[in-house]
Amino acid sequence: MNSLGLSKRPQDTRVVVAMSGGVDSSVTAAVLREEGYDVVGITLQLYDHGLALQKPGACCAGQDIYDARQVADRIGIPHYVLDYEGRFSQDVMDDFADSYLRGETPIPCVRCNQRVKFRDLLSTARDLGADALATGHYVRRIAGPQGAELHRAVDPAKDQSYFLFTTTREQLEFLRFPLGGLTKPETRALAERHGLEVAAKPDSQDICFVPNGNYAEVVAKLRPGSVEPGDIVHVDGRVLGRHKGVVHYTVGQRKGLGIGGIRGQEEEALYVVRLEPARRRVVVGPRRDLARSLVMVRDVNWLGPDLAPDLADSAGIEVSVKLRSAQPAAPALWRAGPDGTARVELLEAQHGIAPGQACVVYKGDRVLGGGWISGTAGGVAEGVEAGETAA
Amino acid sequence: MTAPFVPSFRRTGVYLDHNATAPLKPEVKAAMGQAMDLVGNPSSVHAFGRSARRAVEEARAAVAALVGVKPAQVLFTGSGTEANNFALRGFPGHRLLTSAIEHESVLAAQPDTERFGVSRDGVADLDDLERRLAGSDAPALVSLMLVNNETGVIQPVTDAARIAHARGALVHCDAVQAAGRLPLSPSDLGVDLMTLSAHKLGGPTGVGALILAEGLEPDALIRGGGQERRKRAGTENLLGIVGFGAAARLARDGLAETADLATLRDRLEREALTAMPRARVMGAGAARVANTSCLMLPGLPGETQVMTLDLAGVAVSAGSACSSGKVKPSHVLAAMGEDDRSAASAIRISLGWTSDDEAVDRFLTAWIAMARRSAPVDG
């Protein structure tokens, strides 16, 4: 058994490494190369970096392709660039824009992993005769009795399991994440030891195709004419002001509402409670109106042990769930429903749960699965709050 | 750090991408090595300069002899792409018509270039050209390549020139992929301008030529010096030009070898199609140069094929690679009526002076293994 869990000698094991040009995937390639694997580097050109605004620190720009090639030359592996602009635009950017216009807060990085890296690139890796596809994600793949399991990274600050919940069992069998047991400083030290020029390159912070974090601008560019102004309305019905488009807002947002000075009763701060794109309304209210204890999810991907159907329907299973990438996981009861849906009952109400984000399910460090948040309920207000088109 | 690791296949690989660039011939390398000892600037008055000038002019004569023109009709450029740009930008006010399968350096040289179509076999549609020419009396320049770089299909340049000249149009021919593979003469073809490139002939990269009909005066491409009849200023690329001259001499002597390439190429295609009946040879119904094969394997993207073969130590290409190395679906195959999927699933195998039976065998072994592994999706 080699270090990737395959019963072959490293030199007979072909591993495709998805190289973004950043330090993580560069180190992934260097480490596997050093172990003697037949490493093939592939960099995806995801969008025309000449058209999108250039900015340092985000992934996938022209500089990143150059960096990836430099690293490949340095460590002595073949390297290829694949043009995925068409499918990225269709499968990730269009979805991103449409999701925002539905009043949701999408996570395009998950879509990119799901529809580009782990579907199309993985298929290309198989065509190339590879035994595995390795990425620089901070997450652990652990061989379990019932097949590969997905676990949180050792370094909680870098854990990227939230972004990988759509990984299927079949994909997980083929995937490898050599950095899952490392901390970022350890990765950077390895980059330096291998003499990689990207050792000190900054981490990407934003969504790669959204320069300066201005999502609304990108949505307006992708869907011209779709960003329309409307009213900012208090939950009690009062119209408080105007907004330039619901895409500028996300549920739970407090700052930058454009209604400076206006506060609720008892001088409470106001938050975005929900978005109503069809009526072009941004609904705001005090923090207590954000509290939700029930989350509806759709398009569930399940990586955990098979659940007995009756158990899934009635009792549910005790798990912890993460409803935003930056939030800690919270205890909840997971009840699988029909057609890939589930109901998630939070033991304590949470604030600012946004449709379009992911609900990722953990048992300890293990990722059991997850789904997309389609709606919430069980707070102060009754009934399901959702993006208006959400099921 | 140690020197970069060089995989063994990089040292022992099979090179079947002569249409991208041919390996430098040893005689060319020797001639360029000698030229490295030349000291002077060819424009200088002194004896050093004169000896450099002599080397340039000897090379010019050799290139001229390859295509049967006078040395004065040869203008050296920095590449075939530059020569194509030179030709298409040299006649302002002319309406430009090119075939849809030209090299990007013709298609993109000027905005608003009109394109005429090709048949399913990749042969220029001269009825389409004639109709378009008949539509206007404006002065025109028609550009048609002699050999397509992706399919190897020989284009009806003589007929195109006759049609164009009957309408008073100028005719340019990109003969980059024809030189050394077909007897080549602008006057026999009846064209006014012709593009050549050294590195497709076993010469160095970085040097090309534009052949001009006598008396034809395109606008200068680069100004600021008297070189190349004041039309392409800048100190001559002495080493490159000497290498071009040496390659041109060899090409003229070596046309007979192309028959052997045809034998190799035909065997390659025959055995590939026998092993994989779902594969297709593009342009097979048309006359082709001996060295080129455009082989489509439905269901497997050409770029994946190129990568797989590269990892097996066999170098071929797909579409036309841009500077980042990424591959676009072939506009040539699209113009031949192939849908996007098919146009993106072909590779180009191009043989040359280094190719032999062993190279073809190694290609076939790798290609057949790859084709068998890929599930037939739509084939």
HADDOCK unambig.tbl for C-alpha pairs under 7 A between the chains (distance, minus, plus):
assign (segid A and resid 73 and name CA) (segid B and resid 4 and name CA) 6.95 0.50 0.50
assign (segid A and resid 74 and name CA) (segid B and resid 4 and name CA) 5.81 0.50 0.50
assign (segid A and resid 75 and name CA) (segid B and resid 4 and name CA) 6.34 0.50 0.50
assign (segid A and resid 75 and name CA) (segid B and resid 5 and name CA) 6.81 0.50 0.50
assign (segid A and resid 76 and name CA) (segid B and resid 4 and name CA) 5.49 0.50 0.50
assign (segid A and resid 76 and name CA) (segid B and resid 5 and name CA) 4.65 0.50 0.50
assign (segid A and resid 76 and name CA) (segid B and resid 6 and name CA) 6.16 0.50 0.50
assign (segid A and resid 81 and name CA) (segid B and resid 325 and name CA) 6.02 0.50 0.50
assign (segid A and resid 81 and name CA) (segid B and resid 326 and name CA) 5.06 0.50 0.50
assign (segid A and resid 82 and name CA) (segid B and resid 326 and name CA) 5.44 0.50 0.50
assign (segid A and resid 83 and name CA) (segid B and resid 326 and name CA) 5.78 0.50 0.50
assign (segid A and resid 83 and name CA) (segid B and resid 327 and name CA) 6.70 0.50 0.50
assign (segid A and resid 124 and name CA) (segid B and resid 304 and name CA) 6.75 0.50 0.50
assign (segid A and resid 127 and name CA) (segid B and resid 374 and name CA) 6.65 0.50 0.50
assign (segid A and resid 128 and name CA) (segid B and resid 304 and name CA) 6.98 0.50 0.50
assign (segid A and resid 128 and name CA) (segid B and resid 308 and name CA) 5.22 0.50 0.50
